[in-house]
Amino acid sequence: MRKCMLFLLFSIQISCSDKILEKIDGVSLVASREMVNHGHVDELLKINANYVSVMPFGFIQNLNSPEIIFNSDRQWFGETVKGIQQYIGVLQNKGIRVMVKPQIWIWRGEFTGKLQMSTEEDWKILEESYEKFILAYAVVAQKSKVPLFCMGTELELFVQNRPAYWRALILKIREVYRGKLTYAANWDEYTKIPFWDELDYIGVDAYFPLSDAKTPTLDQLRKGWQKDKEKMGTFSGMIKKPILFTEFGYRSCDYTAWKPWLMDRNDTTVNLEGQANATQVIFEEFWKEEWFAGGFIWKWFIDHERSGGEEDNRFTPQNKPAEAIIREFYGKN
């Protein structure tokens, strides 16, 4: 009996170790008007990606509006239930695993972390609307046998004001979805989330400010990471859950690591070196850590040939030096 127990413990240790070593080498796939085809997915295979985050969207009129509009005929194909099902099918057919990550878009790009209702009645309406939104895609994820589901993205005030709702929502998701769960907390929000114990990963959108240099060097970026890296490692150990970068990436522009969360529309000079340096260092600093599960690059467009390029200052690494760095590091895992 004792030998059986020792063998079981040894098997569990090996199983857990394998899961830690198998990093999620992911990209965030931008929803499109079009269907995804095998040619689009081949470009992901070329950079050795093993996971893709697909992101259906729900829309809210403003920061105080409780109604979420989703799965509408007015949305792009890739933002809807039908679109997500099609994306998942093609990706899985090519051997790529999927995280379904439903997201909220507030009119004019207002930050979702500030979403907050002014009355109890509106809070209730928002909760019911969000539940319908999330459960619709949790059902899709289960039917498609998707291994990972993200139940929310950067909703700090919603979480802070309604913690009991979120714990109840997790239970409802678990009733219809059997895979692993996470939540995508903003870089300055993750330590405030009260329900990590109910999830499988501590999800972090990793837009940490690292350096105010115009073109940050590798050494400046490494130095910039140390405080937050140590903090995340300690937090992971305390919660006993691995850290997953539900989003990470840098714009190909000047001062890319100063405020990495800035939107694509900000007008600034193209700087491919800064993006490449920041991309290299985040891989070097985190992918070797046992408490780190991997991450999803922000962001990747299905039309690879016409995306990114040397005159583009946005987040996508496509057709830029950063793409080669991703291919190399993802190829090591």
Residue, then its C-alpha position, 0 to 999 in steps of 0.5 A: m500500500r505504501k509503495c502504491m502511495l509513493f508511486l502515486l505521489f511521484s506520478i503527481q509530481i511528474s505530471c505537475s512538473d510537465k505542466i509547468l514546463e510546457k509553456i503557453d506560447g500564445v498570440s491574441l488573434v484579432a477578430s476579423r470580418e472574414m473567416v479564418n482559413h488554413g493559410h492564416v493559421d500556417e503563419l501562426l505555426k511559422i512562429n511556433a505558436n501553440y495557443v491562440s486567444v480568440m476574442p468575441f466582443g460585447f459592446i457597452q454604450n458608456l462607463n455607466s451603461p449596464e446593457i451589453i450588446f453581443n452576438s449581433d448581426r452588426q458585429w464583425f464575423g470574428e466577434t460573434v458566436k458563429g465566428i468564434q466557432q469557425y475560428i476554433g475549428v480551423l485552429q484546432n484542425k491545425g493543432i493549435r489550442v485555444m483560449v476563449k477570451p470574451q471582452i467588453w468594448i466601451w464606446r470610444g475606447e473608454f477603459t473597462g476598468k472604470l466601468q461602474m454603475s451609480t445605482e443598485e438597479d443598474w448593477k443588477i442589470l449589468e450583472e445579468s447582462y454580463e452573465k448572459f454574455i459570458l455563459a454564452y461563450a463558456v458554452v461555446a468553449q465547452k462544445s468545442k473542447v477548448p482547454l482554457f477560458c478567460m471570464g473577464t478582462e480588466l474590469e477592476l471597479f466591477v470586481q471591487n464593487r461586486p465580489a460576491y457576484w464574481r464568485a457566484l459567476i465562477l460557479k455558474i461557468r463551472e456548471v457549463y464549462r469543464g476546462k481551466l479558468t482565468y481572469a485577465a487582470n490589468w498589470d496594476e489590478y492583479t493583487k486586488i482580485p479576491f477570487w484567484d483561489e477559485l481559478d486555475y491561473i492568475g491572469v495578468d495583462a502585463y503592460f508594466p512600465l519598465s523604462d522611460a528611455k526612448t529606445p530602452t536597452l536590454d539591460q535597462l529593460r532587465k533592470g526595469w522588470q526585477k521589482d515586479k517580477e519578484k512581486m509576481g513570483t511571491f504572489s504566485g507562491m502565496i496564492k499557489k497558482p501559476i501566473l499567465f500573461t493573458e496579454f503582453g506586448y509592446r508597440s514599435c514606437d519610441y518610449t515603448a516600455w514607458k507606458p506600454w498600455l497606450m492605444d494604437r492610435n497614439d501618434t508617435t515615431v516608429n521604433l522597431e528596435g525598442q519593440a524587439n528589445a522589450t520582446q526579447v527581455i520579457f521572454e528571457e526573464f519569464w519563460k524560464e520561471e517554474w511559476f510562470a505558465g506562458g502568455f499571449i502576444w498582443k496582437w496578431f491579424i489574420d491577414h499576415e502579409r498586409s499586417g505590421g511592417e517596418e512603417d507600422n508603430r502599433f502593437t503587432p510584431q508581424n513583419k518586424p524584427a520582433e517576429a523573428i524573436i518570437r519565432e526563436f523563443y517559441g521554438k525553444n519550448 
